[in-house]
């Protein structure tokens, strides 16, 4: 099974600043990598797929990068609605999620 | 509006069974693979299993943690998928989400998602 490891577990950032979330795969997943946002009491929502493609309706301040085993989700200027938990997921060989990064207000 | 709506969650005793449903609307259900993902209280997301579309012969696949106990099925005439859970354990307690995905390799990101249904296994 491919293991997905996200870092950090919690990231404290001030509104307006830049946030960088990392995701590492235990073996190459090429670009079969998605990012989801989840807010308390809500279902996850697709934000990024194909490692770098924004889903429909996702603001341009969100960008994904990487391939193989190293991936990054960058939020260029944090808005209040961006504070949530973010999960990466690989769908290259089976389907596995990272443990999540909680993005909190500093 | 694209929508998935789960139903059928509830309280069940250890060793018991429960069947939850996932009703779809607003997209071509029959073209999609349907996945189930669960989230234990305060924990992260865990993939449970999926069923492919008719073109791919409705082939199911399950996580090791549920293989032999859970069964996924679908009725395309009703735009509905099902998760039959048998021999339930306390550690199966979670919110269960259904989610759709395109059914070809390299494009299997999960979208849309249902709102989830809570399954509690307790005596």
gemmi code that builds the backbone of each chain (N, CA, C; Angstrom):
import gemmi

chains = {
    "A": [
        ("UNK", (0.836, -1.190, 0.000), (0.000, 0.000, 0.000), (0.874, 1.244, 0.000)),
        ("UNK", (0.489, 2.211, -0.801), (1.222, 3.480, -0.831), (0.834, 4.307, 0.389)),
        ("UNK", (1.827, 4.730, 1.153), (1.597, 5.540, 2.343), (1.827, 7.008, 1.992)),
        ("UNK", (0.868, 7.845, 2.364), (0.947, 9.286, 2.132), (1.227, 9.979, 3.466)),
        ("UNK", (2.252, 10.810, 3.494), (2.646, 11.502, 4.718), (2.584, 13.002, 4.501)),
        ("UNK", (1.777, 13.682, 5.308), (1.637, 15.132, 5.184), (2.395, 15.841, 6.300)),
        ("UNK", (2.908, 16.995, 5.970), (3.581, 17.820, 6.970), (3.347, 19.298, 6.674)),
        ("UNK", (3.294, 20.120, 7.753), (3.227, 19.677, 9.145), (1.827, 19.187, 9.491)),
        ("UNK", (1.657, 18.673, 10.699), (0.330, 18.253, 11.142), (-0.564, 19.469, 11.354)),
        ("UNK", (0.005, 20.526, 11.883), (-0.704, 21.798, 12.097), (0.174, 22.933, 11.601)),
        ("UNK", (-0.452, 23.870, 10.911), (0.260, 25.029, 10.377), (-0.490, 26.290, 10.811)),
        ("UNK", (0.193, 27.157, 11.516), (-0.399, 28.408, 11.989), (0.103, 29.556, 11.131)),
        ("UNK", (-0.830, 30.230, 10.455), (-0.477, 31.298, 9.525), (-1.456, 32.459, 9.701)),
        ("UNK", (-0.972, 33.668, 9.523), (-1.834, 34.844, 9.630), (-2.570, 35.093, 8.318)),
        ("UNK", (-3.778, 35.620, 8.383), (-4.492, 35.987, 7.152), (-3.655, 36.923, 6.296)),
        ("UNK", (-3.704, 36.679, 4.976), (-2.922, 37.476, 4.047), (-1.547, 36.901, 3.757)),
        ("UNK", (-1.083, 36.008, 4.611), (0.224, 35.389, 4.394), (0.092, 34.154, 3.506)),
        ("UNK", (1.250, 33.612, 3.161), (1.334, 32.449, 2.286), (1.440, 31.182, 3.125)),
        ("UNK", (0.762, 30.116, 2.680), (0.841, 28.833, 3.370), (1.328, 27.772, 2.389)),
        ("UNK", (2.224, 26.922, 2.880), (2.760, 25.834, 2.066), (2.581, 24.523, 2.808)),
        ("UNK", (1.828, 23.615, 2.209), (1.543, 22.312, 2.796), (2.254, 21.253, 1.949)),
        ("UNK", (2.814, 20.243, 2.616), (3.583, 19.220, 1.918), (2.944, 17.853, 2.037)),
        ("UNK", (3.198, 17.039, 1.024), (2.673, 15.675, 0.975), (3.722, 14.805, 0.295)),
        ("UNK", (4.033, 13.704, 0.925), (5.040, 12.787, 0.374), (4.438, 11.403, 0.232)),
        ("UNK", (4.704, 10.762, -0.904), (4.251, 9.398, -1.154), (5.395, 8.420, -0.948)),
        ("UNK", (5.068, 7.219, -0.466), (6.092, 6.221, -0.184), (6.674, 5.611, -1.464)),
        ("UNK", (5.975, 5.787, -2.575), (6.494, 5.421, -3.884), (5.845, 6.328, -4.913)),
        ("UNK", (6.382, 6.337, -6.118), (5.888, 7.285, -7.110), (4.407, 7.083, -7.423)),
        ("UNK", (3.683, 8.202, -7.457), (2.284, 8.198, -7.884), (2.121, 9.044, -9.147)),
        ("UNK", (3.213, 9.342, -9.806), (3.293, 10.263, -10.957), (2.547, 11.539, -10.597)),
        ("UNK", (1.475, 11.883, -11.311), (0.689, 13.072, -10.934), (-0.735, 12.686, -10.537)),
        ("UNK", (-0.931, 11.431, -10.125), (-2.251, 10.974, -9.677), (-2.464, 11.346, -8.219)),
        ("UNK", (-2.568, 12.650, -7.973), (-2.575, 13.199, -6.625), (-3.635, 14.291, -6.552)),
        ("UNK", (-4.458, 14.213, -5.508), (-5.496, 15.216, -5.296), (-5.348, 15.829, -3.913)),
        ("UNK", (-5.867, 17.045, -3.779), (-5.967, 17.728, -2.491), (-7.441, 18.032, -2.216)),
        ("UNK", (-7.849, 17.796, -0.967), (-9.209, 18.060, -0.527), (-9.173, 18.991, 0.678)),
        ("UNK", (-10.175, 19.844, 0.763), (-10.373, 20.690, 1.935), (-11.563, 20.163, 2.717)),
        ("UNK", (-11.441, 20.137, 4.028), (-12.567, 19.749, 4.865), (-12.715, 20.718, 6.023)),
        ("UNK", (-13.912, 21.249, 6.163), (-14.242, 22.116, 7.298), (-15.068, 21.318, 8.299)),
        ("UNK", (-15.074, 21.742, 9.569), (-15.790, 20.979, 10.608), (-17.247, 20.733, 10.243)),
        ("UNK", (-17.667, 19.476, 10.389), (-19.053, 19.116, 10.126), (-19.426, 19.030, 8.661)),
        ("UNK", (-18.449, 19.184, 7.779), (-18.724, 19.147, 6.344), (-17.987, 17.986, 5.680)),
        ("UNK", (-18.479, 17.626, 4.491), (-17.781, 16.632, 3.686), (-16.520, 17.240, 3.074)),
        ("UNK", (-15.566, 16.417, 2.731), (-14.399, 16.938, 1.994), (-14.840, 17.511, 0.654)),
        ("UNK", (-14.014, 18.422, 0.135), (-14.278, 19.051, -1.155), (-13.015, 18.992, -1.983)),
        ("UNK", (-13.142, 18.567, -3.219), (-11.991, 18.497, -4.119), (-11.487, 19.892, -4.447)),
        ("UNK", (-10.186, 20.105, -4.257), (-9.573, 21.383, -4.600), (-8.605, 21.268, -5.777)),
        ("UNK", (-7.768, 20.247, -5.732), (-6.731, 20.070, -6.756), (-6.739, 18.615, -7.198)),
        ("UNK", (-6.604, 18.363, -8.493), (-6.410, 17.003, -8.995), (-5.317, 17.013, -10.045)),
        ("UNK", (-4.824, 15.826, -10.394), (-3.694, 15.772, -11.313), (-2.501, 16.549, -10.808)),
        ("UNK", (-2.374, 16.644, -9.500), (-1.290, 17.324, -8.780), (-1.321, 18.841, -8.893)),
        ("UNK", (-1.843, 19.381, -10.000), (-1.732, 20.838, -10.201), (-2.958, 21.473, -10.846)),
        ("UNK", (-4.010, 20.725, -11.087), (-5.194, 21.247, -11.771), (-6.245, 21.659, -10.750)),
        ("UNK", (-6.602, 22.927, -10.752), (-7.643, 23.374, -9.832), (-8.999, 22.835, -10.251)),
        ("UNK", (-9.763, 22.369, -9.275), (-11.126, 21.918, -9.547), (-12.011, 23.121, -9.867)),
        ("UNK", (-13.171, 22.839, -10.396), (-14.097, 23.903, -10.784), (-14.439, 24.788, -9.588)),
        ("UNK", (-14.289, 26.086, -9.772), (-14.681, 27.046, -8.753), (-13.630, 27.329, -7.699)),
        ("UNK", (-12.483, 26.696, -7.798), (-11.432, 26.926, -6.794), (-10.633, 28.170, -7.158)),
        ("UNK", (-10.437, 29.077, -6.200), (-9.744, 30.332, -6.505), (-8.303, 30.144, -6.939)),
        ("UNK", (-7.812, 31.103, -7.699), (-6.464, 31.023, -8.253), (-5.374, 31.125, -7.193)),
        ("UNK", (-5.739, 31.556, -5.974), (-4.708, 31.641, -4.920), (-4.245, 30.245, -4.470)),
        ("UNK", (-5.006, 29.212, -4.854), (-4.617, 27.836, -4.552), (-3.823, 27.274, -5.742)),
        ("UNK", (-2.664, 26.694, -5.452), (-1.893, 26.053, -6.514), (-1.261, 24.784, -5.987)),
        ("UNK", (-1.198, 23.787, -6.852), (-0.565, 22.526, -6.522), (0.624, 22.282, -7.425)),
        ("UNK", (1.619, 21.609, -6.881), (2.798, 21.296, -7.680), (3.374, 19.966, -7.230)),
        ("UNK", (4.298, 19.461, -8.051), (4.996, 18.225, -7.714), (4.639, 17.080, -8.637)),
        ("UNK", (5.437, 16.037, -8.540), (5.195, 14.794, -9.260), (6.061, 13.725, -8.636)),
        ("UNK", (5.714, 12.478, -8.883), (6.495, 11.397, -8.301), (6.130, 11.160, -6.847)),
        ("UNK", (6.974, 11.629, -5.947), (6.729, 11.384, -4.526), (6.592, 12.653, -3.681)),
        ("UNK", (6.876, 13.808, -4.233), (6.846, 15.054, -3.457), (5.851, 16.043, -4.054)),
        ("UNK", (4.951, 16.526, -3.194), (3.889, 17.411, -3.653), (3.703, 18.563, -2.677)),
        ("UNK", (3.208, 19.665, -3.214), (2.999, 20.858, -2.406), (1.680, 21.511, -2.790)),
        ("UNK", (0.947, 21.951, -1.761), (-0.227, 22.813, -1.946), (0.146, 24.177, -1.378)),
        ("UNK", (0.026, 25.191, -2.210), (0.361, 26.547, -1.792), (-0.878, 27.424, -1.868)),
        ("UNK", (-1.094, 28.182, -0.811), (-2.171, 29.178, -0.788), (-1.469, 30.521, -0.693)),
        ("UNK", (-1.625, 31.342, -1.714), (-0.751, 32.517, -1.848), (-1.062, 33.606, -0.838)),
        ("UNK", (-2.309, 33.832, -0.527), (-2.684, 34.884, 0.410), (-3.930, 34.417, 1.153)),
        ("UNK", (-3.737, 33.965, 2.378), (-4.808, 33.275, 3.086), (-6.005, 34.178, 3.388)),
        ("UNK", (-7.170, 33.650, 3.068), (-8.426, 34.294, 3.424), (-9.037, 33.542, 4.605)),
        ("UNK", (-9.968, 34.163, 5.292), (-10.552, 33.563, 6.492), (-11.200, 32.212, 6.185)),
        ("UNK", (-11.767, 32.088, 5.005), (-12.469, 30.851, 4.654), (-11.524, 29.702, 4.308)),
        ("UNK", (-10.223, 29.964, 4.254), (-9.256, 28.929, 3.881), (-8.792, 28.086, 5.070)),
        ("UNK", (-9.114, 28.540, 6.273), (-8.643, 27.805, 7.447), (-9.502, 26.563, 7.623)),
        ("UNK", (-8.855, 25.414, 7.520), (-9.538, 24.130, 7.450), (-8.479, 23.036, 7.523)),
        ("UNK", (-8.931, 21.797, 7.355), (-7.999, 20.673, 7.242), (-7.865, 20.304, 5.764)),
        ("UNK", (-6.643, 20.053, 5.341), (-6.371, 19.678, 3.961), (-5.778, 18.270, 3.912)),
        ("UNK", (-6.316, 17.456, 3.036), (-5.848, 16.090, 2.849), (-5.303, 15.923, 1.433)),
        ("UNK", (-4.169, 15.242, 1.313), (-3.740, 14.788, -0.002), (-4.175, 13.335, -0.165)),
        ("UNK", (-4.317, 12.897, -1.396), (-4.769, 11.547, -1.708), (-4.123, 11.101, -3.009)),
        ("UNK", (-3.640, 9.862, -3.012), (-3.126, 9.309, -4.260), (-4.150, 8.340, -4.834)),
        ("UNK", (-4.236, 8.330, -6.180), (-5.098, 7.371, -6.867), (-4.328, 6.702, -8.012)),
        ("UNK", (-3.046, 6.512, -7.769), (-2.200, 5.854, -8.754), (-2.259, 4.334, -8.628)),
        ("UNK", (-2.222, 3.877, -7.399), (-2.274, 2.449, -7.113), (-3.123, 2.276, -5.866)),
        ("UNK", (-4.368, 1.909, -6.060), (-5.314, 1.977, -4.944), (-5.617, 3.433, -4.614)),
        ("UNK", (-6.106, 3.608, -3.401), (-6.533, 4.960, -3.003), (-6.164, 5.155, -1.540)),
        ("UNK", (-5.274, 6.086, -1.252), (-4.905, 6.345, 0.130), (-4.785, 7.841, 0.377)),
        ("UNK", (-5.147, 8.220, 1.597), (-5.115, 9.615, 2.020), (-3.946, 9.846, 2.969)),
        ("UNK", (-3.454, 11.069, 2.975), (-2.571, 11.489, 4.046), (-3.374, 11.722, 5.311)),
        ("UNK", (-2.679, 11.978, 6.413), (-3.349, 12.117, 7.702), (-3.933, 13.504, 7.904)),
        ("UNK", (-3.641, 14.415, 6.985), (-4.212, 15.759, 7.044), (-3.284, 16.793, 7.655)),
        ("UNK", (-3.429, 18.029, 7.188), (-2.767, 19.191, 7.781), (-3.847, 20.174, 8.188)),
        ("UNK", (-3.855, 20.527, 9.464), (-4.806, 21.529, 9.948), (-4.196, 22.904, 9.786)),
        ("UNK", (-4.839, 23.737, 8.991), (-4.389, 25.106, 8.762), (-5.187, 26.013, 9.687)),
        ("UNK", (-4.499, 26.611, 10.658), (-5.193, 27.412, 11.657), (-4.708, 28.848, 11.637)),
        ("UNK", (-5.547, 29.703, 12.171), (-5.230, 31.132, 12.196), (-4.191, 31.414, 13.283)),
        ("UNK", (-3.171, 32.160, 12.902), (-2.133, 32.532, 13.849), (-2.529, 33.803, 14.588)),
    ],
    "B": [
        ("UNK", (-28.466, 20.374, -10.101), (-27.416, 20.401, -9.082), (-26.856, 18.992, -8.888)),
        ("UNK", (-25.549, 18.882, -8.937), (-24.883, 17.606, -8.682), (-24.995, 17.270, -7.202)),
        ("UNK", (-25.477, 16.092, -6.890), (-25.723, 15.760, -5.493), (-25.614, 14.265, -5.232)),
        ("UNK", (-25.049, 13.939, -4.068), (-25.074, 12.591, -3.525), (-25.649, 12.688, -2.124)),
        ("UNK", (-26.602, 11.814, -1.817), (-27.246, 11.857, -0.512), (-27.215, 10.466, 0.102)),
        ("UNK", (-26.505, 10.354, 1.239), (-26.453, 9.087, 1.949), (-27.613, 8.980, 2.927)),
        ("UNK", (-28.002, 7.749, 3.210), (-29.027, 7.492, 4.215), (-28.825, 6.098, 4.783)),
        ("UNK", (-29.460, 5.857, 5.934), (-29.446, 4.517, 6.506), (-28.489, 4.314, 7.660)),
        ("UNK", (-27.754, 5.331, 8.045), (-26.863, 5.188, 9.179), (-27.635, 5.047, 10.486)),
        ("UNK", (-26.925, 4.676, 11.533), (-27.579, 4.534, 12.830), (-26.727, 3.759, 13.800)),
        ("UNK", (-27.370, 3.344, 14.884), (-26.705, 2.594, 15.953), (-26.901, 1.099, 15.731)),
        ("UNK", (-25.820, 0.351, 15.812), (-25.891, -1.102, 15.640), (-24.936, -1.751, 16.643)),
        ("UNK", (-25.292, -2.918, 17.101), (-24.468, -3.628, 18.070), (-23.274, -4.308, 17.386)),
        ("UNK", (-22.201, -4.506, 18.121), (-21.063, -5.261, 17.550), (-21.524, -6.623, 17.038)),
        ("UNK", (-21.022, -6.982, 15.861), (-21.437, -8.220, 15.218), (-22.663, -8.073, 14.339)),
        ("UNK", (-23.308, -6.928, 14.409), (-24.523, -6.709, 13.632), (-24.260, -6.263, 12.210)),
        ("UNK", (-25.352, -5.971, 11.507), (-25.286, -5.570, 10.100), (-26.053, -4.277, 9.880)),
        ("UNK", (-25.661, -3.576, 8.819), (-26.331, -2.336, 8.446), (-26.082, -2.106, 6.967)),
        ("UNK", (-27.084, -1.553, 6.290), (-26.931, -1.219, 4.875), (-27.220, 0.260, 4.698)),
        ("UNK", (-26.270, 0.978, 4.137), (-26.463, 2.396, 3.866), (-26.563, 2.614, 2.363)),
        ("UNK", (-27.262, 3.671, 2.000), (-27.529, 3.965, 0.595), (-26.941, 5.307, 0.211)),
        ("UNK", (-26.743, 5.466, -1.085), (-26.197, 6.702, -1.645), (-26.970, 7.008, -2.919)),
        ("UNK", (-27.819, 8.031, -2.882), (-28.651, 8.393, -4.029), (-28.030, 9.574, -4.765)),
        ("UNK", (-27.920, 9.423, -6.085), (-27.245, 10.430, -6.901), (-28.232, 11.174, -7.788)),
        ("UNK", (-27.905, 12.421, -8.074), (-28.673, 13.222, -9.016), (-27.773, 14.296, -9.609)),
        ("UNK", (-28.150, 14.772, -10.799), (-27.439, 15.892, -11.408), (-26.207, 15.523, -12.216)),
        ("UNK", (-25.904, 14.231, -12.327), (-24.792, 13.816, -13.171), (-25.080, 12.390, -13.665)),
        ("UNK", (-24.279, 11.927, -14.595), (-24.516, 10.610, -15.180), (-23.947, 9.541, -14.262)),
        ("UNK", (-24.788, 9.091, -13.364), (-24.391, 8.126, -12.335), (-23.803, 6.873, -12.958)),
        ("UNK", (-24.408, 6.394, -14.013), (-24.001, 5.112, -14.592), (-22.596, 5.160, -15.198)),
        ("UNK", (-22.098, 6.331, -15.500), (-20.740, 6.461, -16.040), (-19.678, 6.466, -14.946)),
        ("UNK", (-20.092, 6.693, -13.717), (-19.154, 6.938, -12.624), (-18.831, 5.677, -11.840)),
        ("UNK", (-17.617, 5.620, -11.325), (-17.325, 4.702, -10.233), (-17.834, 5.350, -8.954)),
        ("UNK", (-18.258, 4.535, -8.011), (-18.715, 5.057, -6.719), (-17.809, 4.482, -5.624)),
        ("UNK", (-17.290, 5.374, -4.827), (-16.407, 5.011, -3.722), (-17.094, 5.317, -2.398)),
        ("UNK", (-16.681, 4.589, -1.376), (-17.075, 4.886, -0.005), (-15.815, 5.221, 0.794)),
        ("UNK", (-15.891, 6.298, 1.549), (-14.802, 6.780, 2.393), (-15.373, 6.997, 3.779)),
        ("UNK", (-14.645, 6.619, 4.812), (-15.144, 6.824, 6.169), (-14.200, 7.679, 6.983)),
        ("UNK", (-14.761, 8.235, 8.047), (-13.999, 9.102, 8.938), (-14.435, 8.838, 10.365)),
        ("UNK", (-13.591, 8.188, 11.115), (-13.865, 7.946, 12.528), (-13.858, 9.279, 13.273)),
        ("UNK", (-14.551, 9.358, 14.392), (-14.637, 10.624, 15.137), (-13.268, 11.220, 15.436)),
        ("UNK", (-13.050, 12.444, 14.990), (-11.801, 13.146, 15.241), (-10.610, 12.663, 14.453)),
        ("UNK", (-10.831, 11.779, 13.494), (-9.730, 11.187, 12.740), (-9.759, 11.621, 11.272)),
        ("UNK", (-8.823, 11.061, 10.500), (-8.714, 11.403, 9.092), (-9.595, 10.536, 8.209)),
        ("UNK", (-9.381, 10.657, 6.913), (-10.183, 9.962, 5.922), (-9.583, 8.600, 5.603)),
        ("UNK", (-10.443, 7.598, 5.479), (-10.008, 6.242, 5.153), (-10.861, 5.716, 3.995)),
        ("UNK", (-10.212, 5.344, 2.917), (-10.924, 4.743, 1.800), (-11.433, 3.361, 2.197)),
        ("UNK", (-12.704, 3.079, 1.887), (-13.337, 1.817, 2.263), (-13.428, 0.854, 1.075)),
        ("UNK", (-13.869, 1.374, -0.063), (-14.024, 0.515, -1.219), (-14.672, 1.253, -2.357)),
        ("UNK", (-14.801, 0.574, -3.511), (-15.436, 1.179, -4.666), (-16.050, 0.121, -5.557)),
        ("UNK", (-16.982, 0.582, -6.379), (-17.554, -0.260, -7.413), (-17.436, 0.493, -8.730)),
        ("UNK", (-16.956, -0.190, -9.741), (-16.765, 0.424, -11.037), (-18.090, 0.504, -11.797)),
        ("UNK", (-18.041, 1.129, -12.978), (-19.263, 1.296, -13.759), (-19.534, 0.069, -14.632)),
        ("UNK", (-20.619, 0.142, -15.387), (-21.022, -1.012, -16.195), (-19.989, -1.345, -17.264)),
        ("UNK", (-19.361, -0.339, -17.833), (-18.346, -0.588, -18.864), (-17.213, -1.420, -18.289)),
        ("UNK", (-16.953, -1.221, -17.018), (-15.890, -1.942, -16.310), (-16.450, -3.063, -15.445)),
        ("UNK", (-17.637, -3.540, -15.830), (-18.225, -4.754, -15.261), (-18.517, -4.696, -13.766)),
        ("UNK", (-18.729, -3.500, -13.253), (-19.113, -3.328, -11.842), (-18.114, -4.005, -10.895)),
        ("UNK", (-16.864, -4.025, -11.246), (-15.874, -4.697, -10.405), (-15.695, -3.948, -9.092)),
        ("UNK", (-15.815, -4.631, -7.971), (-15.587, -3.984, -6.678), (-14.135, -4.157, -6.220)),
        ("UNK", (-13.767, -3.325, -5.270), (-12.457, -3.439, -4.631), (-12.625, -2.887, -3.233)),
        ("UNK", (-11.947, -3.484, -2.257), (-12.145, -3.120, -0.859), (-10.805, -2.897, -0.148)),
        ("UNK", (-10.862, -2.064, 0.877), (-9.725, -1.926, 1.768), (-9.557, -3.217, 2.562)),
        ("UNK", (-8.321, -3.487, 2.958), (-8.045, -4.719, 3.705), (-8.851, -4.790, 4.998)),
        ("UNK", (-9.108, -3.640, 5.600), (-9.787, -3.591, 6.901), (-11.245, -4.025, 6.832)),
        ("UNK", (-11.822, -4.052, 5.633), (-13.252, -4.391, 5.511), (-13.496, -5.579, 4.583)),
        ("UNK", (-12.473, -6.070, 3.931), (-12.629, -7.191, 2.998), (-13.236, -8.393, 3.702)),
        ("UNK", (-14.261, -8.950, 3.057), (-14.943, -10.106, 3.627), (-16.107, -9.734, 4.531)),
        ("UNK", (-16.203, -8.466, 4.909), (-17.298, -8.029, 5.786), (-18.216, -7.026, 5.086)),
        ("UNK", (-17.662, -6.187, 4.230), (-18.440, -5.154, 3.556), (-18.632, -5.518, 2.081)),
        ("UNK", (-19.784, -5.130, 1.532), (-20.073, -5.354, 0.111), (-20.681, -4.091, -0.481)),
        ("UNK", (-20.137, -3.666, -1.606), (-20.666, -2.497, -2.310), (-21.431, -2.981, -3.535)),
        ("UNK", (-22.599, -2.402, -3.748), (-23.400, -2.716, -4.924), (-24.001, -1.426, -5.468)),
        ("UNK", (-24.659, -1.534, -6.614), (-25.293, -0.358, -7.198), (-26.471, -0.790, -8.049)),
        ("UNK", (-27.423, 0.130, -8.207), (-28.568, -0.060, -9.083), (-28.631, 1.188, -9.956)),
        ("UNK", (-28.120, 1.081, -11.173), (-28.064, 2.248, -12.046), (-29.458, 2.733, -12.445)),
        ("UNK", (-30.446, 1.845, -12.423), (-31.812, 2.264, -12.767), (-32.391, 3.189, -11.697)),
        ("UNK", (-31.830, 3.118, -10.499), (-32.286, 3.974, -9.395), (-31.249, 5.041, -9.041)),
        ("UNK", (-30.151, 5.091, -9.791), (-29.072, 6.041, -9.488), (-28.648, 5.942, -8.024)),
        ("UNK", (-28.520, 4.725, -7.544), (-28.240, 4.514, -6.129), (-27.157, 3.459, -5.947)),
        ("UNK", (-26.268, 3.719, -4.997), (-25.258, 2.748, -4.595), (-25.503, 2.359, -3.140)),
        ("UNK", (-24.974, 1.216, -2.769), (-25.220, 0.677, -1.426), (-23.914, 0.182, -0.815)),
        ("UNK", (-23.873, 0.250, 0.516), (-22.768, -0.321, 1.270), (-23.396, -1.225, 2.327)),
        ("UNK", (-23.228, -2.537, 2.134), (-23.711, -3.520, 3.098), (-22.571, -3.837, 4.051)),
        ("UNK", (-22.814, -3.625, 5.333), (-21.779, -3.839, 6.344), (-22.209, -4.960, 7.287)),
        ("UNK", (-21.442, -6.016, 7.336), (-21.719, -7.151, 8.204), (-20.601, -7.316, 9.222)),
        ("UNK", (-20.871, -8.089, 10.250), (-19.866, -8.373, 11.295), (-19.216, -7.086, 11.778)),
        ("UNK", (-20.044, -6.110, 12.084), (-19.523, -4.785, 12.436), (-18.751, -4.812, 13.747)),
        ("UNK", (-17.694, -4.012, 13.762), (-16.832, -3.890, 14.931), (-16.923, -2.461, 15.469)),
        ("UNK", (-16.553, -2.299, 16.715), (-16.572, -0.969, 17.325), (-15.733, -0.001, 16.501)),
        ("UNK", (-14.629, -0.473, 15.958), (-13.739, 0.398, 15.184), (-14.294, 0.771, 13.808)),
        ("UNK", (-15.453, 0.248, 13.442), (-16.126, 0.670, 12.215), (-16.959, 1.935, 12.424)),
        ("UNK", (-17.057, 2.384, 13.675), (-17.790, 3.607, 13.966), (-17.170, 4.783, 13.220)),
        ("UNK", (-17.982, 5.455, 12.409), (-17.476, 6.532, 11.568), (-18.620, 7.195, 10.819)),
        ("UNK", (-18.326, 8.354, 10.252), (-19.182, 8.933, 9.220), (-18.767, 8.298, 7.905)),
        ("UNK", (-19.744, 7.781, 7.184), (-19.491, 7.140, 5.896), (-19.951, 8.071, 4.778)),
        ("UNK", (-19.006, 8.401, 3.903), (-19.284, 9.247, 2.750), (-19.279, 8.400, 1.485)),
        ("UNK", (-20.215, 8.689, 0.578), (-20.075, 8.165, -0.774), (-19.555, 9.301, -1.659)),
        ("UNK", (-18.828, 8.929, -2.675), (-18.249, 9.910, -3.570), (-18.111, 9.300, -4.954)),
        ("UNK", (-18.242, 10.135, -5.966), (-18.142, 9.665, -7.334), (-16.787, 9.986, -7.929)),
        ("UNK", (-16.435, 9.221, -8.945), (-15.174, 9.448, -9.641), (-15.308, 8.975, -11.083)),
        ("UNK", (-14.560, 9.604, -11.970), (-14.490, 9.072, -13.330), (-13.838, 7.702, -13.264)),
        ("UNK", (-14.261, 6.845, -14.146), (-13.832, 5.455, -14.019), (-12.779, 5.093, -15.054)),
        ("UNK", (-11.739, 5.880, -15.121), (-10.590, 5.468, -15.923), (-9.324, 5.989, -15.283)),
        ("UNK", (-8.271, 5.196, -15.441), (-7.024, 5.421, -14.743), (-6.455, 6.799, -15.055)),
        ("UNK", (-6.015, 7.440, -13.977), (-5.395, 8.751, -14.116), (-6.365, 9.901, -13.939)),
        ("UNK", (-7.637, 9.585, -13.783), (-8.649, 10.639, -13.618), (-9.635, 10.270, -12.527)),
        ("UNK", (-9.153, 9.641, -11.471), (-10.040, 9.081, -10.468), (-10.186, 9.929, -9.218)),
        ("UNK", (-9.951, 11.219, -9.335), (-10.174, 12.069, -8.172), (-11.639, 12.010, -7.749)),
        ("UNK", (-11.890, 12.220, -6.445), (-13.215, 12.031, -5.869), (-14.014, 13.339, -5.882)),
        ("UNK", (-15.053, 13.347, -6.690), (-15.899, 14.531, -6.804), (-17.124, 14.148, -7.611)),
        ("UNK", (-18.349, 14.298, -7.084), (-18.754, 14.969, -5.847), (-18.722, 14.054, -4.625)),
        ("UNK", (-19.074, 14.624, -3.472), (-19.175, 13.917, -2.201), (-20.581, 14.099, -1.628)),
        ("UNK", (-21.043, 13.053, -0.937), (-22.266, 13.211, -0.168), (-21.974, 13.886, 1.161)),
        ("UNK", (-23.029, 14.126, 1.932), (-22.878, 14.814, 3.223), (-22.476, 13.861, 4.347)),
        ("UNK", (-22.561, 12.553, 4.067), (-22.150, 11.563, 5.051), (-23.304, 11.060, 5.911)),
        ("UNK", (-23.155, 9.831, 6.384), (-24.108, 9.247, 7.311), (-23.331, 8.568, 8.430)),
        ("UNK", (-23.763, 8.804, 9.677), (-23.033, 8.308, 10.840), (-23.459, 6.886, 11.178)),
        ("UNK", (-22.479, 6.014, 11.286), (-22.685, 4.641, 11.737), (-21.971, 4.483, 13.074)),
        ("UNK", (-22.731, 4.112, 14.088), (-22.178, 3.932, 15.428), (-22.333, 2.466, 15.821)),
        ("UNK", (-21.218, 1.833, 16.134), (-21.228, 0.438, 16.562), (-20.938, 0.410, 18.052)),
        ("UNK", (-21.945, 0.035, 18.814), (-21.807, 0.067, 20.260), (-22.845, -0.852, 20.890)),
        ("UNK", (-22.488, -1.394, 22.043), (-23.445, -2.242, 22.778), (-24.197, -1.411, 23.814)),
    ],
}
model = gemmi.Model(1)
for chain_id, residues in chains.items():
    chain = gemmi.Chain(chain_id)
    for i, (resn, *xyz) in enumerate(residues, 1):
        res = gemmi.Residue()
        res.name, res.seqid = resn, gemmi.SeqId(i, " ")
        for name, pos in zip(("N", "CA", "C"), xyz):
            atom = gemmi.Atom()
            atom.name, atom.element = name, gemmi.Element(name[0])
            atom.pos, atom.b_iso = gemmi.Position(*pos), 0.0
            res.add_atom(atom)
        chain.add_residue(res)
    model.add_chain(chain)
structure = gemmi.Structure()
structure.add_model(model)
structure.setup_entities()
